[in-house]
């Protein structure tokens, strides 16, 4: 079957930078520990905390990771292919047994007990079927403007309709009789 639509995805650079900074701090602290004769207990605790944070951050952010760094979400008539977390090989979800859930990701910023701001940070797409589950954030899209088209194509896919791709979603609506009537009336006013 031929491909109906595709969307480019990549692991966000911010994810690499934050995890790299935490890992670098961990390595610096461990290096300082080995260069000292008597290692203060604070250094040991700090090294353990930083290493734990780096590992927890990396594995806890799997919805923002794309196998191979860059990959594609592909729509076919009978299946949906999404990138795996680690491998470049895609995860395949058959239309027949796919379960889909899309929800907004909302981040609440607080200072002590006071709420400072609430910010929407994309959508979380949860796919499951055939014993495979994958969570994928829309923040992995190479072009953030693809989000509405991707969500619409996912809904079309679940309804048994073909995916259209971004170009079809960006196309202007076809002209109607009402549009022609407005144009005629505006031309008479000039």
DRENPA-3360 file (N, C-alpha, C; in nm, 2 decimals, always signed):
BEGIN
1 = XXXXXXXX = +0.08/-0.12/+0.00/+0.00/+0.00/+0.00/+0.09/+0.12/+0.00 ~ +0.04/+0.23/-0.07/+0.12/+0.35/-0.08/+0.10/+0.44/+0.05 ~ +0.20/+0.52/+0.07/+0.20/+0.61/+0.18/+0.10/+0.73/+0.15 ~ +0.01/+0.76/+0.25/-0.09/+0.86/+0.23/-0.03/+1.00/+0.28 ~ +0.04/+1.00/+0.39/+0.09/+1.12/+0.45/+0.21/+1.09/+0.53 ~ +0.29/+1.19/+0.55/+0.41/+1.18/+0.64/+0.44/+1.31/+0.71 ~ +0.49/+1.30/+0.83/+0.53/+1.41/+0.91/+0.67/+1.39/+0.97 ~ +0.76/+1.49/+0.95/+0.89/+1.48/+1.00/+0.90/+1.51/+1.15;
9 = XXXXXXXX = +0.97/+1.43/+1.22/+0.99/+1.44/+1.37/+1.13/+1.43/+1.40 ~ +1.17/+1.49/+1.52/+1.31/+1.49/+1.57/+1.31/+1.51/+1.72 ~ +1.41/+1.46/+1.78/+1.43/+1.48/+1.93/+1.46/+1.62/+1.94 ~ +1.39/+1.70/+2.03/+1.42/+1.84/+2.05/+1.56/+1.87/+2.10 ~ +1.62/+1.97/+2.05/+1.76/+2.01/+2.09/+1.76/+2.04/+2.24 ~ +1.66/+2.10/+2.29/+1.65/+2.13/+2.43/+1.67/+2.01/+2.52 ~ +1.61/+1.90/+2.48/+1.62/+1.77/+2.56/+1.77/+1.73/+2.56 ~ +1.84/+1.74/+2.45/+1.98/+1.70/+2.45/+2.06/+1.80/+2.54;
17 = XXXXXXXX = +2.03/+1.93/+2.53/+2.11/+2.03/+2.60/+2.09/+2.01/+2.75 ~ +1.96/+1.99/+2.80/+1.94/+1.98/+2.94/+2.00/+1.86/+3.00 ~ +1.98/+1.74/+2.93/+2.04/+1.62/+2.98/+2.19/+1.62/+2.97 ~ +2.24/+1.69/+2.87/+2.39/+1.70/+2.86/+2.45/+1.79/+2.97 ~ +2.38/+1.89/+3.01/+2.43/+1.98/+3.12/+2.42/+1.90/+3.25 ~ +2.32/+1.83/+3.27/+2.31/+1.75/+3.40/+2.42/+1.65/+3.40 ~ +2.44/+1.58/+3.29/+2.54/+1.47/+3.28/+2.68/+1.53/+3.30 ~ +2.70/+1.65/+3.24/+2.83/+1.72/+3.25/+2.86/+1.75/+3.40;
25 = XXXXXXXX = +2.76/+1.81/+3.47/+2.77/+1.84/+3.61/+2.81/+1.71/+3.69 ~ +2.74/+1.60/+3.66/+2.76/+1.48/+3.72/+2.91/+1.43/+3.70 ~ +2.96/+1.44/+3.58/+3.10/+1.40/+3.55/+3.20/+1.49/+3.62 ~ +3.17/+1.62/+3.63/+3.26/+1.71/+3.70/+3.26/+1.68/+3.85 ~ +3.15/+1.65/+3.91/+3.15/+1.61/+4.05/+3.22/+1.48/+4.08 ~ +3.20/+1.38/+3.99/+3.27/+1.25/+4.00/+3.42/+1.27/+3.98 ~ +3.46/+1.36/+3.89/+3.60/+1.39/+3.87/+3.66/+1.45/+3.99 ~ +3.59/+1.55/+4.05/+3.64/+1.61/+4.17/+3.66/+1.51/+4.28;
33 = XXXXXXXX = +3.56/+1.42/+4.29/+3.57/+1.31/+4.39/+3.70/+1.23/+4.38 ~ +3.73/+1.19/+4.26/+3.85/+1.11/+4.23/+3.98/+1.19/+4.25 ~ +3.98/+1.32/+4.24/+4.10/+1.40/+4.25/+4.13/+1.43/+4.40 ~ +4.04/+1.41/+4.48/+4.05/+1.44/+4.63/+4.09/+1.32/+4.70 ~ +4.17/+1.33/+4.81/+4.20/+1.22/+4.90/+4.08/+1.19/+4.99 ~ +4.04/+1.29/+5.06/+3.93/+1.27/+5.15/+3.80/+1.34/+5.09 ~ +3.71/+1.26/+5.04/+3.60/+1.31/+4.97/+3.49/+1.34/+5.07 ~ +3.44/+1.47/+5.07/+3.33/+1.50/+5.16/+3.21/+1.43/+5.12;
41 = XXXXXXXX = +3.12/+1.40/+5.22/+3.00/+1.32/+5.19/+2.91/+1.40/+5.10 ~ +2.92/+1.53/+5.10/+2.83/+1.61/+5.02/+2.86/+1.59/+4.87 ~ +2.98/+1.56/+4.83/+3.02/+1.53/+4.69/+2.96/+1.40/+4.65 ~ +2.96/+1.30/+4.74/+2.90/+1.17/+4.71/+2.75/+1.18/+4.69 ~ +2.69/+1.25/+4.78/+2.54/+1.27/+4.76/+2.51/+1.35/+4.64 ~ +2.59/+1.46/+4.61/+2.56/+1.54/+4.49/+2.58/+1.45/+4.36 ~ +2.69/+1.37/+4.36/+2.71/+1.29/+4.24/+2.60/+1.19/+4.22 ~ +2.55/+1.13/+4.33/+2.44/+1.03/+4.32/+2.31/+1.10/+4.27;
49 = XXXXXXXX = +2.29/+1.22/+4.33/+2.17/+1.29/+4.29/+2.17/+1.33/+4.14 ~ +2.29/+1.39/+4.10/+2.30/+1.43/+3.96/+2.29/+1.31/+3.86 ~ +2.35/+1.20/+3.90/+2.34/+1.08/+3.81/+2.20/+1.03/+3.80 ~ +2.13/+1.03/+3.92/+1.99/+0.99/+3.92/+1.90/+1.08/+3.84 ~ +1.93/+1.21/+3.85/+1.85/+1.30/+3.78/+1.87/+1.28/+3.63 ~ +1.99/+1.26/+3.58/+2.02/+1.25/+3.44/+1.95/+1.12/+3.39 ~ +1.96/+1.01/+3.46/+1.89/+0.89/+3.42/+1.74/+0.90/+3.42 ~ +1.69/+0.95/+3.53/+1.54/+0.97/+3.54/+1.49/+1.06/+3.43;
57 = XXXXXXXX = +1.56/+1.17/+3.40/+1.52/+1.27/+3.30/+1.52/+1.20/+3.16 ~ +1.62/+1.13/+3.13/+1.63/+1.07/+3.00/+1.52/+0.96/+2.98 ~ +1.50/+0.88/+3.08/+1.40/+0.77/+3.06/+1.26/+0.83/+3.08 ~ +1.24/+0.93/+3.16/+1.11/+0.99/+3.19/+1.06/+1.07/+3.07 ~ +1.15/+1.11/+2.98/+1.11/+1.20/+2.87/+1.10/+1.12/+2.74 ~ +1.06/+1.00/+2.74/+1.05/+0.92/+2.62/+0.95/+0.97/+2.52 ~ +0.85/+1.04/+2.56/+0.76/+1.10/+2.46/+0.82/+1.20/+2.38 ~ +0.94/+1.25/+2.42/+1.01/+1.36/+2.34/+1.13/+1.30/+2.27;
65 = XXXXXXXX = +1.15/+1.17/+2.27/+1.26/+1.11/+2.21/+1.22/+1.04/+2.08 ~ +1.31/+1.05/+1.98/+1.28/+0.99/+1.85/+1.40/+0.90/+1.81 ~ +1.38/+0.77/+1.79/+1.49/+0.68/+1.75/+1.56/+0.73/+1.63 ~ +1.70/+0.74/+1.64/+1.78/+0.79/+1.54/+1.79/+0.94/+1.53 ~ +1.73/+1.01/+1.63/+1.73/+1.16/+1.63/+1.63/+1.23/+1.54 ~ +1.62/+1.18/+1.42/+1.52/+1.23/+1.32/+1.45/+1.11/+1.26 ~ +1.32/+1.12/+1.23/+1.25/+1.01/+1.17/+1.12/+1.06/+1.11 ~ +1.02/+0.97/+1.08/+0.89/+1.01/+1.02/+0.78/+0.94/+1.09;
73 = XXXXXXXX = +0.66/+1.01/+1.09/+0.53/+0.95/+1.12/+0.47/+0.93/+0.99 ~ +0.43/+0.80/+0.96/+0.38/+0.77/+0.82/+0.24/+0.71/+0.84 ~ +0.15/+0.76/+0.75/+0.01/+0.71/+0.74/+0.00/+0.62/+0.62 ~ -0.05/+0.50/+0.63/-0.09/+0.41/+0.52/-0.24/+0.38/+0.54 ~ -0.30/+0.32/+0.44/-0.44/+0.29/+0.45/-0.47/+0.19/+0.57 ~ -0.38/+0.10/+0.59/-0.41/-0.01/+0.69/-0.33/+0.01/+0.82 ~ -0.24/+0.10/+0.82/-0.15/+0.11/+0.94/-0.09/+0.25/+0.96 ~ -0.04/+0.27/+1.08/+0.03/+0.39/+1.11/+0.17/+0.36/+1.16;
81 = XXXXXXXX = +0.27/+0.42/+1.11/+0.41/+0.40/+1.16/+0.46/+0.52/+1.23 ~ +0.51/+0.50/+1.36/+0.56/+0.61/+1.44/+0.70/+0.56/+1.48 ~ +0.79/+0.66/+1.50/+0.93/+0.62/+1.54/+0.93/+0.56/+1.68 ~ +1.02/+0.47/+1.70/+1.04/+0.41/+1.84/+1.12/+0.51/+1.92 ~ +1.13/+0.48/+2.05/+1.21/+0.57/+2.14/+1.36/+0.56/+2.11 ~ +1.41/+0.44/+2.09/+1.55/+0.42/+2.08/+1.60/+0.38/+1.94 ~ +1.52/+0.28/+1.88/+1.56/+0.23/+1.75/+1.51/+0.31/+1.64 ~ +1.58/+0.31/+1.53/+1.54/+0.38/+1.41/+1.42/+0.31/+1.34;
89 = XXXXXXXX = +1.40/+0.18/+1.37/+1.29/+0.10/+1.31/+1.16/+0.15/+1.37 ~ +1.06/+0.18/+1.29/+0.94/+0.23/+1.34/+0.85/+0.13/+1.41 ~ +0.76/+0.18/+1.49/+0.66/+0.09/+1.56/+0.54/+0.10/+1.46 ~ +0.48/-0.02/+1.44/+0.37/-0.03/+1.34/+0.24/-0.06/+1.42 ~ +0.14/+0.03/+1.40/+0.01/+0.01/+1.46/-0.09/-0.01/+1.35 ~ -0.16/-0.13/+1.35/-0.26/-0.16/+1.26/-0.39/-0.08/+1.29 ~ -0.45/-0.04/+1.19/-0.58/+0.04/+1.21/-0.68/-0.04/+1.29 ~ -0.69/-0.17/+1.26/-0.79/-0.25/+1.32/-0.79/-0.25/+1.47;
97 = XXXXXXXX = -0.67/-0.26/+1.53/-0.67/-0.27/+1.68/-0.60/-0.15/+1.75 ~ -0.59/-0.04/+1.68/-0.53/+0.08/+1.73/-0.62/+0.15/+1.83 ~ -0.57/+0.19/+1.94/-0.64/+0.28/+2.03/-0.56/+0.41/+2.04 ~ -0.63/+0.52/+2.03/-0.57/+0.65/+2.03/-0.63/+0.74/+2.13 ~ -0.54/+0.81/+2.20/-0.58/+0.92/+2.29/-0.49/+1.04/+2.27 ~ -0.55/+1.15/+2.26/-0.48/+1.28/+2.24/-0.53/+1.37/+2.35 ~ -0.43/+1.43/+2.42/-0.47/+1.52/+2.53/-0.37/+1.64/+2.53 ~ -0.41/+1.75/+2.58/-0.33/+1.87/+2.59/-0.23/+1.85/+2.71;
105 = XXXXXXXX = -0.11/+1.90/+2.69/-0.01/+1.90/+2.80/-0.01/+2.04/+2.86 ~ -0.04/+2.05/+2.98/-0.05/+2.18/+3.05/+0.05/+2.18/+3.16 ~ +0.14/+2.29/+3.16/+0.24/+2.30/+3.26/+0.20/+2.42/+3.35 ~ +0.19/+2.40/+3.48/+0.16/+2.50/+3.58/+0.28/+2.55/+3.65 ~ +0.31/+2.68/+3.64/+0.43/+2.73/+3.71/+0.38/+2.79/+3.84 ~ +0.45/+2.75/+3.95/+0.41/+2.80/+4.08/+0.54/+2.85/+4.15 ~ +0.51/+2.94/+4.25/+0.61/+2.99/+4.34/+0.55/+2.97/+4.48 ~ +0.60/+2.88/+4.55/+0.54/+2.84/+4.68/+0.40/+2.79/+4.65;
113 = XXXXXXXX = +0.30/+2.85/+4.71/+0.16/+2.81/+4.69/+0.09/+2.90/+4.59 ~ +0.16/+2.99/+4.53/+0.10/+3.09/+4.44/+0.12/+3.04/+4.29 ~ +0.01/+3.03/+4.22/+0.02/+2.99/+4.08/+0.06/+3.11/+4.00 ~ +0.17/+3.10/+3.92/+0.22/+3.21/+3.84/+0.16/+3.21/+3.70 ~ +0.16/+3.09/+3.64/+0.12/+3.08/+3.50/+0.08/+2.94/+3.47 ~ -0.01/+2.93/+3.37/-0.05/+2.80/+3.31/-0.02/+2.81/+3.16 ~ +0.06/+2.72/+3.11/+0.10/+2.72/+2.97/+0.07/+2.59/+2.91 ~ +0.01/+2.59/+2.79/-0.01/+2.47/+2.71/+0.12/+2.44/+2.63;
121 = XXXXXXXX = +0.17/+2.32/+2.64/+0.29/+2.27/+2.58/+0.27/+2.16/+2.48 ~ +0.19/+2.19/+2.38/+0.16/+2.08/+2.28/+0.06/+1.98/+2.33 ~ +0.06/+1.87/+2.26/-0.03/+1.76/+2.29/+0.04/+1.63/+2.30 ~ -0.01/+1.54/+2.39/+0.05/+1.41/+2.40/-0.04/+1.31/+2.33 ~ +0.02/+1.24/+2.24/-0.05/+1.14/+2.16/-0.01/+1.00/+2.22 ~ -0.11/+0.93/+2.26/-0.09/+0.79/+2.32/-0.15/+0.69/+2.23 ~ -0.06/+0.61/+2.17/-0.10/+0.50/+2.08/-0.08/+0.36/+2.15 ~ -0.18/+0.27/+2.13/-0.16/+0.14/+2.18/-0.23/+0.04/+2.09;
129 = XXXXXXXX = -0.18/-0.07/+2.07/-0.24/-0.18/+1.99/-0.14/-0.29/+1.96 ~ -0.19/-0.41/+1.95/-0.10/-0.52/+1.92/+0.01/-0.54/+2.03 ~ -0.02/-0.51/+2.15/+0.08/-0.53/+2.26/+0.19/-0.42/+2.26 ~ +0.18/-0.32/+2.18/+0.28/-0.21/+2.18/+0.21/-0.08/+2.22 ~ +0.28/+0.00/+2.30/+0.24/+0.13/+2.34/+0.34/+0.23/+2.31 ~ +0.30/+0.35/+2.27/+0.40/+0.46/+2.24/+0.33/+0.59/+2.28 ~ +0.40/+0.67/+2.36/+0.35/+0.81/+2.38/+0.44/+0.90/+2.30 ~ +0.38/+1.00/+2.24/+0.46/+1.09/+2.15/+0.41/+1.23/+2.17;
137 = XXXXXXXX = +0.49/+1.32/+2.20/+0.45/+1.46/+2.21/+0.45/+1.53/+2.07 ~ +0.37/+1.63/+2.05/+0.37/+1.70/+1.93/+0.49/+1.80/+1.93 ~ +0.56/+1.81/+2.04/+0.68/+1.90/+2.04/+0.79/+1.84/+1.96 ~ +0.78/+1.71/+1.92/+0.88/+1.65/+1.84/+0.87/+1.68/+1.69 ~ +0.76/+1.74/+1.65/+0.74/+1.77/+1.51/+0.84/+1.87/+1.46 ~ +0.90/+1.84/+1.35/+1.00/+1.92/+1.29/+0.95/+2.07/+1.27 ~ +0.83/+2.07/+1.22/+0.76/+2.20/+1.20/+0.64/+2.21/+1.29 ~ +0.64/+2.30/+1.39/+0.53/+2.31/+1.48/+0.40/+2.34/+1.42;
145 = XXXXXXXX = +0.40/+2.39/+1.30/+0.27/+2.42/+1.23/+0.21/+2.30/+1.18 ~ +0.28/+2.18/+1.18/+0.22/+2.05/+1.14/+0.12/+2.00/+1.25 ~ +0.12/+2.05/+1.37/+0.04/+1.99/+1.48/-0.11/+1.98/+1.44 ~ -0.18/+2.09/+1.39/-0.32/+2.07/+1.36/-0.35/+1.97/+1.25 ~ -0.26/+1.96/+1.15/-0.28/+1.87/+1.04/-0.26/+1.72/+1.09 ~ -0.16/+1.70/+1.18/-0.13/+1.57/+1.23/-0.25/+1.52/+1.32 ~ -0.30/+1.61/+1.40/-0.41/+1.57/+1.49/-0.53/+1.54/+1.40 ~ -0.56/+1.62/+1.30/-0.67/+1.60/+1.21/-0.65/+1.46/+1.13;
153 = XXXXXXXX = -0.53/+1.44/+1.09/-0.51/+1.31/+1.02/-0.52/+1.19/+1.11 ~ -0.48/+1.20/+1.24/-0.50/+1.09/+1.33/-0.65/+1.07/+1.35 ~ -0.73/+1.17/+1.36/-0.88/+1.16/+1.38/-0.94/+1.09/+1.25 ~ -0.89/+1.14/+1.13/-0.94/+1.08/+1.01/-0.90/+0.93/+1.00 ~ -0.78/+0.90/+1.04/-0.73/+0.76/+1.04/-0.82/+0.67/+1.13 ~ -0.85/+0.72/+1.25/-0.93/+0.64/+1.34/-1.08/+0.63/+1.29 ~ -1.12/+0.72/+1.21/-1.26/+0.72/+1.15/-1.26/+0.63/+1.02 ~ -1.14/+0.58/+0.98/-1.14/+0.50/+0.86/-1.12/+0.57/+0.73;
161 = XXXXXXXX = -1.09/+0.70/+0.74/-1.07/+0.79/+0.63/-0.92/+0.80/+0.59 ~ -0.89/+0.83/+0.47/-0.74/+0.85/+0.44/-0.69/+0.98/+0.50 ~ -0.56/+0.97/+0.54/-0.49/+1.09/+0.59/-0.46/+1.18/+0.47 ~ -0.46/+1.31/+0.49/-0.44/+1.41/+0.39/-0.31/+1.47/+0.38 ~ -0.24/+1.48/+0.49/-0.11/+1.55/+0.50/-0.13/+1.70/+0.52 ~ -0.02/+1.77/+0.55/-0.03/+1.91/+0.58/-0.08/+1.99/+0.46 ~ -0.03/+1.96/+0.34/-0.06/+2.04/+0.23/-0.21/+2.05/+0.20 ~ -0.28/+1.94/+0.22/-0.43/+1.94/+0.20/-0.50/+2.01/+0.31;
169 = XXXXXXXX = -0.44/+2.01/+0.43/-0.51/+2.09/+0.54/-0.48/+2.24/+0.53 ~ -0.37/+2.27/+0.46/-0.34/+2.42/+0.44/-0.41/+2.48/+0.32 ~ -0.47/+2.39/+0.24/-0.54/+2.44/+0.12/-0.66/+2.52/+0.16 ~ -0.69/+2.63/+0.08/-0.81/+2.71/+0.11/-0.93/+2.63/+0.09 ~ -1.04/+2.66/+0.16/-1.17/+2.60/+0.14/-1.22/+2.63/+0.00 ~ -1.29/+2.54/-0.06/-1.34/+2.57/-0.20/-1.44/+2.68/-0.20 ~ -1.44/+2.75/-0.30/-1.54/+2.87/-0.31/-1.68/+2.82/-0.32 ~ -1.77/+2.90/-0.26/-1.91/+2.86/-0.26/-1.99/+2.97/-0.33;
177 = XXXXXXXX = -2.12/+2.94/-0.35/-2.20/+3.04/-0.41/-2.21/+3.17/-0.33 ~ -2.20/+3.16/-0.20/-2.20/+3.27/-0.11/-2.08/+3.36/-0.13 ~ -1.96/+3.30/-0.15/-1.84/+3.38/-0.18/-1.86/+3.46/-0.31 ~ -1.92/+3.39/-0.41/-1.94/+3.46/-0.54/-2.04/+3.58/-0.53 ~ -2.14/+3.56/-0.45/-2.24/+3.66/-0.42/-2.18/+3.78/-0.35 ~ -2.09/+3.76/-0.25/-2.03/+3.86/-0.18/-1.94/+3.94/-0.28 ~ -1.86/+3.87/-0.36/-1.77/+3.93/-0.46/-1.85/+4.03/-0.55 ~ -1.97/+3.98/-0.60/-2.05/+4.06/-0.69/-2.10/+4.19/-0.62;
185 = XXXXXX = -2.15/+4.17/-0.49/-2.20/+4.29/-0.42/-2.09/+4.39/-0.39 ~ -1.97/+4.34/-0.36/-1.86/+4.43/-0.33/-1.82/+4.50/-0.46 ~ -1.82/+4.43/-0.57/-1.79/+4.50/-0.70/-1.89/+4.61/-0.73 ~ -2.01/+4.59/-0.69/-2.11/+4.70/-0.72/-2.09/+4.82/-0.63 ~ -2.03/+4.80/-0.51/-2.01/+4.91/-0.43/-1.89/+5.00/-0.48 ~ -1.81/+4.95/-0.56/-1.69/+5.03/-0.60/-1.73/+5.12/-0.71;
% end
